[in-house]
Amino acid sequence: MSNMEALTNMVNSENAPVIAGIGGIVLLVGIDRITRSRYRVEGKKDSITIEPATAAQPEKYSEEEKTE
């Protein structure tokens, strides 16, 4: 059985809504972790790059504003 056949059988199975729900939750949590960890995501036509943001990018608030 090829990977495509296995994927087709999984999507057409009785548990497809459960699998899709769990996949959606995992996707949302992953996006939340990436954005909170200040990662930079860059998407191109043929690739997606996720890397830590550089220190040269300005933060929203300075340290003085955070302590007040």
Biopython code that builds the backbone (N, CA, C, O; Angstrom):
import numpy as np
from Bio.PDB.StructureBuilder import StructureBuilder

atoms = [
    (1, "MET", "N", (0.849, -1.172, 0.000)),
    (1, "MET", "CA", (0.000, 0.000, 0.000)),
    (1, "MET", "C", (0.899, 1.241, 0.000)),
    (1, "MET", "O", (1.792, 1.371, 0.837)),
    (2, "SER", "N", (0.656, 2.128, -0.928)),
    (2, "SER", "CA", (1.472, 3.334, -1.016)),
    (2, "SER", "C", (1.004, 4.365, 0.016)),
    (2, "SER", "O", (-0.047, 4.218, 0.640)),
    (3, "ASN", "N", (1.811, 5.403, 0.173)),
    (3, "ASN", "CA", (1.463, 6.460, 1.125)),
    (3, "ASN", "C", (0.166, 7.149, 0.727)),
    (3, "ASN", "O", (-0.631, 7.507, 1.594)),
    (4, "MET", "N", (-0.052, 7.337, -0.543)),
    (4, "MET", "CA", (-1.272, 7.999, -1.016)),
    (4, "MET", "C", (-2.500, 7.152, -0.726)),
    (4, "MET", "O", (-3.538, 7.685, -0.334)),
    (5, "GLU", "N", (-2.398, 5.847, -0.913)),
    (5, "GLU", "CA", (-3.517, 4.962, -0.610)),
    (5, "GLU", "C", (-3.818, 4.964, 0.880)),
    (5, "GLU", "O", (-4.984, 4.966, 1.276)),
    (6, "ALA", "N", (-2.792, 4.965, 1.701)),
    (6, "ALA", "CA", (-2.984, 4.992, 3.149)),
    (6, "ALA", "C", (-3.651, 6.297, 3.572)),
    (6, "ALA", "O", (-4.540, 6.290, 4.423)),
    (7, "LEU", "N", (-3.233, 7.410, 2.987)),
    (7, "LEU", "CA", (-3.837, 8.707, 3.300)),
    (7, "LEU", "C", (-5.299, 8.742, 2.860)),
    (7, "LEU", "O", (-6.150, 9.261, 3.582)),
    (8, "THR", "N", (-5.592, 8.202, 1.699)),
    (8, "THR", "CA", (-6.967, 8.158, 1.201)),
    (8, "THR", "C", (-7.847, 7.313, 2.109)),
    (8, "THR", "O", (-8.976, 7.696, 2.414)),
    (9, "ASN", "N", (-7.337, 6.170, 2.542)),
    (9, "ASN", "CA", (-8.103, 5.309, 3.451)),
    (9, "ASN", "C", (-8.341, 5.998, 4.789)),
    (9, "ASN", "O", (-9.413, 5.847, 5.375)),
    (10, "MET", "N", (-7.367, 6.748, 5.279)),
    (10, "MET", "CA", (-7.510, 7.442, 6.555)),
    (10, "MET", "C", (-8.554, 8.557, 6.450)),
    (10, "MET", "O", (-9.364, 8.733, 7.360)),
    (11, "VAL", "N", (-8.538, 9.308, 5.347)),
    (11, "VAL", "CA", (-9.488, 10.408, 5.160)),
    (11, "VAL", "C", (-10.909, 9.876, 4.989)),
    (11, "VAL", "O", (-11.866, 10.509, 5.434)),
    (12, "ASN", "N", (-11.047, 8.743, 4.363)),
    (12, "ASN", "CA", (-12.375, 8.161, 4.135)),
    (12, "ASN", "C", (-12.849, 7.281, 5.283)),
    (12, "ASN", "O", (-13.933, 6.705, 5.196)),
    (13, "SER", "N", (-12.080, 7.160, 6.345)),
    (13, "SER", "CA", (-12.459, 6.284, 7.443)),
    (13, "SER", "C", (-13.509, 6.945, 8.334)),
    (13, "SER", "O", (-13.843, 8.119, 8.176)),
    (14, "GLU", "N", (-14.012, 6.155, 9.269)),
    (14, "GLU", "CA", (-15.027, 6.618, 10.208)),
    (14, "GLU", "C", (-14.452, 7.639, 11.197)),
    (14, "GLU", "O", (-15.194, 8.464, 11.730)),
    (15, "ASN", "N", (-13.143, 7.592, 11.445)),
    (15, "ASN", "CA", (-12.504, 8.476, 12.419)),
    (15, "ASN", "C", (-11.897, 9.731, 11.797)),
    (15, "ASN", "O", (-11.131, 10.431, 12.459)),
    (16, "ALA", "N", (-12.218, 10.025, 10.558)),
    (16, "ALA", "CA", (-11.634, 11.182, 9.874)),
    (16, "ALA", "C", (-11.908, 12.502, 10.598)),
    (16, "ALA", "O", (-10.993, 13.321, 10.690)),
    (17, "PRO", "N", (-13.119, 12.756, 11.118)),
    (17, "PRO", "CA", (-13.339, 14.019, 11.840)),
    (17, "PRO", "C", (-12.488, 14.144, 13.100)),
    (17, "PRO", "O", (-12.049, 15.239, 13.454)),
    (18, "VAL", "N", (-12.259, 13.034, 13.766)),
    (18, "VAL", "CA", (-11.426, 13.054, 14.977)),
    (18, "VAL", "C", (-9.976, 13.363, 14.610)),
    (18, "VAL", "O", (-9.320, 14.169, 15.270)),
    (19, "ILE", "N", (-9.491, 12.734, 13.578)),
    (19, "ILE", "CA", (-8.114, 12.961, 13.131)),
    (19, "ILE", "C", (-7.947, 14.405, 12.669)),
    (19, "ILE", "O", (-6.934, 15.035, 12.975)),
    (20, "ALA", "N", (-8.924, 14.939, 11.937)),
    (20, "ALA", "CA", (-8.853, 16.325, 11.477)),
    (20, "ALA", "C", (-8.900, 17.293, 12.653)),
    (20, "ALA", "O", (-8.188, 18.297, 12.648)),
    (21, "GLY", "N", (-9.717, 17.015, 13.653)),
    (21, "GLY", "CA", (-9.798, 17.872, 14.840)),
    (21, "GLY", "C", (-8.493, 17.904, 15.609)),
    (21, "GLY", "O", (-8.026, 18.973, 16.000)),
    (22, "ILE", "N", (-7.907, 16.747, 15.826)),
    (22, "ILE", "CA", (-6.622, 16.678, 16.533)),
    (22, "ILE", "C", (-5.539, 17.379, 15.723)),
    (22, "ILE", "O", (-4.714, 18.096, 16.289)),
    (23, "GLY", "N", (-5.530, 17.186, 14.425)),
    (23, "GLY", "CA", (-4.554, 17.864, 13.566)),
    (23, "GLY", "C", (-4.712, 19.372, 13.619)),
    (23, "GLY", "O", (-3.717, 20.096, 13.637)),
    (24, "GLY", "N", (-5.943, 19.856, 13.645)),
    (24, "GLY", "CA", (-6.187, 21.292, 13.748)),
    (24, "GLY", "C", (-5.690, 21.872, 15.050)),
    (24, "GLY", "O", (-5.094, 22.949, 15.070)),
    (25, "ILE", "N", (-5.932, 21.160, 16.146)),
    (25, "ILE", "CA", (-5.455, 21.617, 17.454)),
    (25, "ILE", "C", (-3.938, 21.650, 17.486)),
    (25, "ILE", "O", (-3.348, 22.616, 17.971)),
    (26, "VAL", "N", (-3.308, 20.616, 16.982)),
    (26, "VAL", "CA", (-1.840, 20.583, 16.942)),
    (26, "VAL", "C", (-1.302, 21.734, 16.098)),
    (26, "VAL", "O", (-0.304, 22.354, 16.466)),
    (27, "LEU", "N", (-1.942, 22.022, 14.989)),
    (27, "LEU", "CA", (-1.517, 23.128, 14.131)),
    (27, "LEU", "C", (-1.648, 24.467, 14.862)),
    (27, "LEU", "O", (-0.728, 25.284, 14.811)),
    (28, "LEU", "N", (-2.762, 24.702, 15.532)),
    (28, "LEU", "CA", (-2.956, 25.958, 16.255)),
    (28, "LEU", "C", (-1.967, 26.129, 17.399)),
    (28, "LEU", "O", (-1.438, 27.222, 17.601)),
    (29, "VAL", "N", (-1.715, 25.068, 18.146)),
    (29, "VAL", "CA", (-0.740, 25.141, 19.240)),
    (29, "VAL", "C", (0.657, 25.387, 18.682)),
    (29, "VAL", "O", (1.429, 26.149, 19.265)),
    (30, "GLY", "N", (0.986, 24.762, 17.579)),
    (30, "GLY", "CA", (2.288, 24.980, 16.957)),
    (30, "GLY", "C", (2.470, 26.417, 16.504)),
    (30, "GLY", "O", (3.534, 27.003, 16.703)),
    (31, "ILE", "N", (1.438, 26.989, 15.896)),
    (31, "ILE", "CA", (1.508, 28.390, 15.473)),
    (31, "ILE", "C", (1.655, 29.303, 16.676)),
    (31, "ILE", "O", (2.430, 30.258, 16.634)),
    (32, "ASP", "N", (0.927, 29.025, 17.743)),
    (32, "ASP", "CA", (1.022, 29.837, 18.957)),
    (32, "ASP", "C", (2.424, 29.773, 19.554)),
    (32, "ASP", "O", (2.964, 30.798, 19.971)),
    (33, "ARG", "N", (3.012, 28.594, 19.600)),
    (33, "ARG", "CA", (4.368, 28.454, 20.167)),
    (33, "ARG", "C", (5.391, 29.190, 19.311)),
    (33, "ARG", "O", (6.320, 29.794, 19.846)),
    (34, "ILE", "N", (5.236, 29.149, 18.010)),
    (34, "ILE", "CA", (6.170, 29.834, 17.118)),
    (34, "ILE", "C", (6.079, 31.343, 17.304)),
    (34, "ILE", "O", (7.102, 32.025, 17.370)),
    (35, "THR", "N", (4.859, 31.866, 17.387)),
    (35, "THR", "CA", (4.716, 33.317, 17.512)),
    (35, "THR", "C", (5.135, 33.810, 18.890)),
    (35, "THR", "O", (5.703, 34.897, 18.994)),
    (36, "ARG", "N", (4.881, 33.062, 19.934)),
    (36, "ARG", "CA", (5.283, 33.492, 21.278)),
    (36, "ARG", "C", (6.785, 33.380, 21.496)),
    (36, "ARG", "O", (7.344, 34.107, 22.317)),
    (37, "SER", "N", (7.429, 32.502, 20.790)),
    (37, "SER", "CA", (8.876, 32.326, 20.935)),
    (37, "SER", "C", (9.651, 33.268, 20.039)),
    (37, "SER", "O", (10.872, 33.153, 19.937)),
    (38, "ARG", "N", (8.976, 34.191, 19.394)),
    (38, "ARG", "CA", (9.583, 35.188, 18.517)),
    (38, "ARG", "C", (10.395, 34.548, 17.391)),
    (38, "ARG", "O", (11.516, 34.962, 17.096)),
    (39, "TYR", "N", (9.810, 33.547, 16.783)),
    (39, "TYR", "CA", (10.428, 32.952, 15.603)),
    (39, "TYR", "C", (9.956, 33.702, 14.373)),
    (39, "TYR", "O", (8.867, 34.277, 14.363)),
    (40, "ARG", "N", (10.768, 33.694, 13.351)),
    (40, "ARG", "CA", (10.423, 34.322, 12.090)),
    (40, "ARG", "C", (10.093, 33.215, 11.100)),
    (40, "ARG", "O", (10.870, 32.277, 10.921)),
    (41, "VAL", "N", (8.945, 33.327, 10.464)),
    (41, "VAL", "CA", (8.511, 32.338, 9.487)),
    (41, "VAL", "C", (8.510, 33.000, 8.122)),
    (41, "VAL", "O", (7.920, 34.063, 7.933)),
    (42, "GLU", "N", (9.173, 32.363, 7.180)),
    (42, "GLU", "CA", (9.255, 32.890, 5.824)),
    (42, "GLU", "C", (8.801, 31.800, 4.863)),
    (42, "GLU", "O", (9.362, 30.704, 4.837)),
    (43, "GLY", "N", (7.789, 32.110, 4.085)),
    (43, "GLY", "CA", (7.276, 31.140, 3.125)),
    (43, "GLY", "C", (7.585, 31.548, 1.698)),
    (43, "GLY", "O", (7.376, 32.696, 1.306)),
    (44, "LYS", "N", (8.076, 30.612, 0.942)),
    (44, "LYS", "CA", (8.335, 30.835, -0.479)),
    (44, "LYS", "C", (7.507, 29.829, -1.261)),
    (44, "LYS", "O", (6.780, 29.026, -0.677)),
    (45, "LYS", "N", (7.614, 29.874, -2.558)),
    (45, "LYS", "CA", (6.831, 28.967, -3.381)),
    (45, "LYS", "C", (7.120, 27.505, -3.086)),
    (45, "LYS", "O", (6.208, 26.679, -3.052)),
    (46, "ASP", "N", (8.390, 27.189, -2.871)),
    (46, "ASP", "CA", (8.759, 25.783, -2.721)),
    (46, "ASP", "C", (9.301, 25.423, -1.347)),
    (46, "ASP", "O", (9.725, 24.286, -1.141)),
    (47, "SER", "N", (9.301, 26.370, -0.383)),
    (47, "SER", "CA", (9.824, 26.024, 0.943)),
    (47, "SER", "C", (9.265, 26.950, 2.011)),
    (47, "SER", "O", (8.790, 28.049, 1.725)),
    (48, "ILE", "N", (9.334, 26.483, 3.234)),
    (48, "ILE", "CA", (8.965, 27.267, 4.412)),
    (48, "ILE", "C", (10.152, 27.240, 5.357)),
    (48, "ILE", "O", (10.680, 26.169, 5.654)),
    (49, "THR", "N", (10.583, 28.408, 5.835)),
    (49, "THR", "CA", (11.720, 28.513, 6.733)),
    (49, "THR", "C", (11.248, 29.070, 8.070)),
    (49, "THR", "O", (10.565, 30.094, 8.116)),
    (50, "ILE", "N", (11.614, 28.389, 9.162)),
    (50, "ILE", "CA", (11.317, 28.852, 10.512)),
    (50, "ILE", "C", (12.649, 28.985, 11.232)),
    (50, "ILE", "O", (13.392, 28.013, 11.366)),
    (51, "GLU", "N", (12.948, 30.203, 11.698)),
    (51, "GLU", "CA", (14.219, 30.434, 12.382)),
    (51, "GLU", "C", (14.023, 31.470, 13.475)),
    (51, "GLU", "O", (13.091, 32.271, 13.406)),
    (52, "PRO", "N", (14.894, 31.467, 14.493)),
    (52, "PRO", "CA", (14.779, 32.463, 15.562)),
    (52, "PRO", "C", (14.938, 33.867, 14.991)),
    (52, "PRO", "O", (15.741, 34.097, 14.087)),
    (53, "ALA", "N", (14.170, 34.790, 15.526)),
    (53, "ALA", "CA", (14.255, 36.172, 15.078)),
    (53, "ALA", "C", (15.596, 36.758, 15.504)),
    (53, "ALA", "O", (16.137, 36.391, 16.547)),
    (54, "THR", "N", (16.120, 37.655, 14.708)),
    (54, "THR", "CA", (17.405, 38.261, 15.031)),
    (54, "THR", "C", (17.214, 39.358, 16.062)),
    (54, "THR", "O", (16.114, 39.887, 16.223)),
    (55, "ALA", "N", (18.284, 39.697, 16.758)),
    (55, "ALA", "CA", (18.231, 40.727, 17.789)),
    (55, "ALA", "C", (18.092, 42.117, 17.185)),
    (55, "ALA", "O", (17.756, 43.060, 17.902)),
    (56, "ALA", "N", (18.339, 42.269, 15.894)),
    (56, "ALA", "CA", (18.271, 43.567, 15.246)),
    (56, "ALA", "C", (16.838, 44.049, 15.068)),
    (56, "ALA", "O", (16.610, 45.235, 14.831)),
    (57, "GLN", "N", (15.869, 43.143, 15.178)),
    (57, "GLN", "CA", (14.486, 43.546, 15.027)),
    (57, "GLN", "C", (14.015, 44.232, 16.305)),
    (57, "GLN", "O", (14.244, 43.709, 17.396)),
    (58, "PRO", "N", (13.364, 45.389, 16.200)),
    (58, "PRO", "CA", (12.925, 46.100, 17.405)),
    (58, "PRO", "C", (11.772, 45.393, 18.092)),
    (58, "PRO", "O", (10.917, 44.800, 17.435)),
    (59, "GLU", "N", (11.748, 45.458, 19.421)),
    (59, "GLU", "CA", (10.655, 44.900, 20.188)),
    (59, "GLU", "C", (9.520, 45.912, 20.231)),
    (59, "GLU", "O", (9.715, 47.090, 19.932)),
    (60, "LYS", "N", (8.337, 45.446, 20.605)),
    (60, "LYS", "CA", (7.197, 46.350, 20.678)),
    (60, "LYS", "C", (7.386, 47.386, 21.783)),
    (60, "LYS", "O", (7.073, 48.562, 21.597)),
    (61, "TYR", "N", (7.899, 46.945, 22.938)),
    (61, "TYR", "CA", (8.039, 47.820, 24.088)),
    (61, "TYR", "C", (9.483, 47.795, 24.568)),
    (61, "TYR", "O", (10.161, 46.772, 24.478)),
    (62, "SER", "N", (9.935, 48.904, 25.067)),
    (62, "SER", "CA", (11.279, 48.931, 25.625)),
    (62, "SER", "C", (11.237, 48.400, 27.057)),
    (62, "SER", "O", (10.158, 48.250, 27.631)),
    (63, "GLU", "N", (12.394, 48.118, 27.632)),
    (63, "GLU", "CA", (12.476, 47.599, 28.989)),
    (63, "GLU", "C", (11.908, 48.608, 30.011)),
    (63, "GLU", "O", (11.307, 48.202, 31.006)),
    (64, "GLU", "N", (12.093, 49.888, 29.774)),
    (64, "GLU", "CA", (11.588, 50.913, 30.689)),
    (64, "GLU", "C", (10.066, 50.908, 30.740)),
    (64, "GLU", "O", (9.480, 51.069, 31.810)),
    (65, "GLU", "N", (9.429, 50.725, 29.599)),
    (65, "GLU", "CA", (7.976, 50.697, 29.553)),
    (65, "GLU", "C", (7.419, 49.461, 30.223)),
    (65, "GLU", "O", (6.325, 49.511, 30.784)),
    (66, "LYS", "N", (8.154, 48.331, 30.181)),
    (66, "LYS", "CA", (7.692, 47.095, 30.796)),
    (66, "LYS", "C", (7.684, 47.196, 32.311)),
    (66, "LYS", "O", (6.799, 46.627, 32.952)),
    (67, "THR", "N", (8.641, 47.901, 32.905)),
    (67, "THR", "CA", (8.742, 47.961, 34.359)),
    (67, "THR", "C", (7.786, 48.969, 34.965)),
    (67, "THR", "O", (7.499, 48.887, 36.159)),
    (68, "GLU", "N", (7.280, 49.920, 34.187)),
    (68, "GLU", "CA", (6.381, 50.931, 34.733)),
    (68, "GLU", "C", (4.979, 50.427, 34.888)),
    (68, "GLU", "O", (4.103, 51.166, 35.338)),
]
sb = StructureBuilder()
sb.init_structure("model")
sb.init_model(0)
sb.init_chain("A")
sb.init_seg("    ")
for serial, (resi, resn, name, xyz) in enumerate(atoms, 1):
    if name == "N":
        sb.init_residue(resn, " ", resi, " ")
    sb.init_atom(name, np.array(xyz, "f"), 0.0, 1.0, " ", f" {name:<3s}", serial, name[0])
structure = sb.get_structure()
